Amino acid sequence: MTKPLLPAGPDPRHVSLIALPDAVISTLTGIFDVMNAFALTDMLNASAGAREPFQVEIVGEAAGALQLASGIPINVQRAFADIETTDIVIVPSVLLRPGGWEKGRYPKLLEWISSMYQRGAVLCSACSGLFLLAETGLFDGKDATVHFGYARSFSAVYPAVPIHPDRVLVIAGRREELVCSGASTSWHDLVLYLIARYAGATAAQEVARMFALQWHQDGLTPYMVFEGNSDHGDAEIQSAQRWLDTHFPVANPVEEMIRRSPLAERTFKRRFASATGLAPIAYVQRLRVEDAKRRLERTEASIDEISWQVGYEDPAFFRRLFKRTTGMAPGAYRKRFRMPDFARR
């Protein structure tokens, strides 16, 4: 006879999974399915009497059908106004329109979320769901994470929230009541964390096995694509950046940029750092590492050869730089991100 994953105990924690027109269906339904995994007792090898740690409801402004950002309708199970208390509020990924996040569209929802927080609820966001939660002001001055692709736009809208888009999961607040996950499928880490927190590490491991989920233990830096800031208005530096885009592998690119510029060396370096946020040599290194990532993913070239192709004669230095920048050694990066053989046929 198999043992239940969870012993008899207190009632399941109520989870309010927010559905709003901007929500991304894959994140919302994925979270719903994984957090309801304990209802699938046979798949989890638990006995029929095993306690389920969560009662998950999809909640929204009104019960019934709601069309999400992808155009697919989902059934909202209960209006949030009818919920007087909940233990966990989760805002899934939202799709940002070309104009960015527009504040002030969900005043009643924000009021309800703040009320639930005051009554002890843990607030969670997945990926870009932080755009909604941050509107409550509860994340001001608290560390957070958001999809790295939205980092600049988020900071422009919420400058009081320090964000770390390279981090998979950030837990903040005096009682660890503010939880957010980073890019896209790092909602897996969010859900596994909640299961481990409220049901135990063994339960989280069982769910991870059943759904073949993996913790993003290397962080999100390996997934991030470097795009130098060119939206700064300094025409001279923009010209240098355009030249670098295709000439970063040349020998001594910083010296060559300065030689091509009418600016004095000290002035050029100061304006470059001010405009891009990086010193010229650091900017060059980021471009070179980004090119090396693509070559590791798409070619069979050796690491030594790639080192030379992107501008480094010393492969050992290149390996150290690559790991410092991405958090992974070049060989490990290639193993993780190269396209499998069956997909290249």
N, C-alpha and C positions, 0 to 999 in steps of 0.2 A: 504494500500500500504506500503510495507516494505521500509525502508530507506537503501540506499547503505552503505556498510561498509566504503567506501572511497569517499570523495567528489571529484569533478573535480579538477584537479590540474596539476602539471608538468608531463612531460613524465615519463613513468616507468623507473626505474633504470636498467641499463643493467647488467646482472649477467653472468659471464663467468665461467661455471662449467667445470673444467679440466678433460678430459679423457686421461689417459695414460695407457700403458700396465700393470702397477702394480696396477691399481685402483681396489677397491672392488665394485662389481656391486650393492650390496644392499645399500650401502651408497650413491653412485652416483645417482641411480635412485630414492631413497627415498628423497634426497634433491630436486631433479628435480620435483618430484610430489608435495611435500608440498609447495615449493615456487611458483608453478604454480596453487595453489589451488584457487586463485582468479578468474581464468578462469572458474571455476565450480560455477558460480554465483547462481544457484539454490540450491546447497548444502550449500552454505554459506548464504543463505537467503538475497542475495543482488539483487538489481534491475539490469536489463540488461545493464544499463548505468554506472555501478560502475567502477571506474578506477582500473586497475590492477597495483600494486606497482612495479612489477618486470617483466622484459623481460629476461627469462632464456634461455641460449643457452649452449649446450654441445659442447665444443671446444677442439681441439686437434691439433696434428702436421699436419694432413691432413683430409679433409672431407671424409666421407664414413665409411665403416665398420671397427671396431677396436676390436680385441679380448682382453678382460680384463683378470685379474689374474685368475679368476675362469674358464676361457676357453669359456665364453659366449661372443658373439660379441655384440657390441652396435654401434649405428649410430652416428658418429661425425657430427654435423650439420654444423660446419664452422671451417676452419683452423685459428688458433690464429694469424698467420701472416697477415691475412686479416682484423684484428680488430685493428683499430687505437686508440680507447679509450673505456674503460669499467668502470663501477662504482664499481663493486664487483668481485673479483676473489676468487673462492672457490676450494681448492684441497681436494677431498674426501679421505677416508681411502685408504692406500696402503698396499699391502701384502708384508711383508718382507720375503725374501728367507733365507735359513739357514745361508748363509754367511753375512746377514745383508744388510743394505742400501749401495749401491755402488754409490758414487758421480761421477759427470761428465758425466752422460748418457744423460742429457737433456739440453745441453747448450743453444740452441735456445729458448726453453720454459722459462728457467730462465731469459734470457735476456729480453724476452717479459714481463714476470711478473714484473721485476724490472722497465721496461719502463712504464708499466701501473701504478705502484706505484708512480713513479715520476710525473705522470699526475693526481694523486689524488685518485687512486683506493684504496679501502679497501681490504686487503688481509686476507683470512680466511682459516683455515685448520680444517678438521674434523679428530679426532683420530690421526692416524699415518701419515696423509697427511702433518704434520709438517716436516717430514724428507725431503720432496722436498722444501717446502717454506724456511726452515732454510738454505738451500744451497745458497740462495740469500745474506745471511749475514745481512739481515734487522732485524732479531730477536736477533742478538748478544746484550747481555746486557739487553734484554727485558724479562720480565716474560712471561712464556708460559706453556702450558700443553700438554700432549701427553698420549696415552694409557699407563696405569701403567705397562702393560706387556712388553712394549718396553722402559721403562724409562732408564734402565741401558745402553742399546745399543745406545739410543739416546745421552745420556750424553757422551758416549765414542766417538761418531762421532762429536758432537757439544758441546764441553765443555764450550763454551762462552755463551750458552743459558741457563739461570736458569729455570728449569722446576718444575712444581708442579703437579704431576700426580694424586693427591688426589682432585684437583679442577676440576669442571665440565667445566667451561668457564673462560677464561682469556682474558681480553681486555687491550691492551697496545698501547703505542705510544702517541705522543702529541695530535693528533687529533682522538685518539681511532681507528686507522686504521689497527691495527694488532689484529686479533681475532682468537682464537683457542679453540676447544672443546676437552675434554678428551676421555675416553674410549668408543669405540663402539657406542652405540645408543645415546650417549650424543650429537650427531649431531642434535637430536631433539631440544636441548637447543640452539644450534647455530642458527638454522633456526628460532625458535620462537623469539630469541633475535633480529635477523635481521628484522623480520616482525614487532616486537614492535618498533624497532628503526626507521624504515622508513615508517611504516603504522599505528603505534599506538598500545597501549596495548589492546584495544578492538578487533582489527583485529587479534592480536596474540591469544587472548583467543578464538575467534571463530574458528580459524584454529586448535588450540589445541583440542577443543571439537570435531570437525569434524573427526580428525584423532585419537582421544583418546590418544593424546600425554600428557606427564607429565614432568614438570620441575624436574630435579634431585636435589631437594632442600636440601637433606641431604648430598650432595657431593658424591664423589666416594670412600671414605674411607671404607664404609661398604662392597663394592664389592671387595676390594683388598685382596688378599691372601698373608699372610706373608710367605716369603721364606728367611730364614737367609742367608746372604752372606757367602758362603763356598769356594769362588774362590780366596782366599787370600794367599794361600801357607804356612800358619803356621800350620804345622802338629799337634802340640800339641793342638791347639785350635780346629782344625777340629775334632780331637778325642773327645774332650769335647762336641762339637756340636752333633756328632753322638750319644753320650750317652744321651744327653738331648732330642733328638728326641723321645725317648721312655720312658724317666724317668722324664720328666718335672713335672708330678703331685706329685712326692714324696715330703716329708717334707724337707725343707731347701736344695733345689737342688744346690744352688750356693756353699754352704759350702761343699756339697758332691762332687761337681766337683773339688773344690780346694783340698780336701782330696785325691782324686784319682790322682791328677796331681803331677808331680815332681817339679813344679814351686812354688816359694814362693807366698803367697797370693797377695801381691801388684803387683808382676810381672805378675801373671796370669790375674788379673783384667785389668791391663794396656794393655797386649797383646790381651786379648779378645775384649776390646773396640776398639783397633786399627784395629783388623782384621775384626770385624763384623759391626762396626759402632754403636754398642749398648753396654751399660754396662751389665754385666751378668744378673742382676736382671731384667732389662728391656727386655732382650732377652727372659728370662723365661716367663715373663708376656705376651709377644707377642705370644709365643707358646701356652700358656694356653688359651688365648682369642681366638686364631684360632681354637683350639679344641672345645671350648665352642660354637663357631659359627656353626660348623658342627653338634654338638649335638642339638642345637636349631633348626636347619633346618630339621633334620632327625629323631628325637626322640620325645617322649611325656614326657620325664623327666621334672620335675619341675625345675625352675631356681635355687632354693636352692640346689637341688640334683646335678645339673650340676656344680654348684659352688664347691661342695665337690669333684666331680669326677675329676675336672681339677686341684685341689690342694688348694682350699681356704675353710677354716672353717668358715669364716665370710662372709655370703652372701651379706651383705651391702657393704663391701669393694669390693667384686667381681662386684657388680652392678655399683659402681662408676668407677672402673677400666675399665669395658667393655664399658661404655659410653664414657669415656675419650679416649679410643683407637679407637673405631669404629664410634663415633659420634651419636650412637643410644643406647637407653636403651635395655637390653636383650629382654624384652617383645615386644618392637617395632620391633626389629630385627627379632624375630621369626615370627611376623605377616607379615613382608615384604618378607621374604625369604623362609619360610617353603614351601615345596611342597604341592600344593592343594590336597585335598582328592581324586578328580577324577583322578589325575595323578598317584596315588599310588596304584590303583587297579590292 
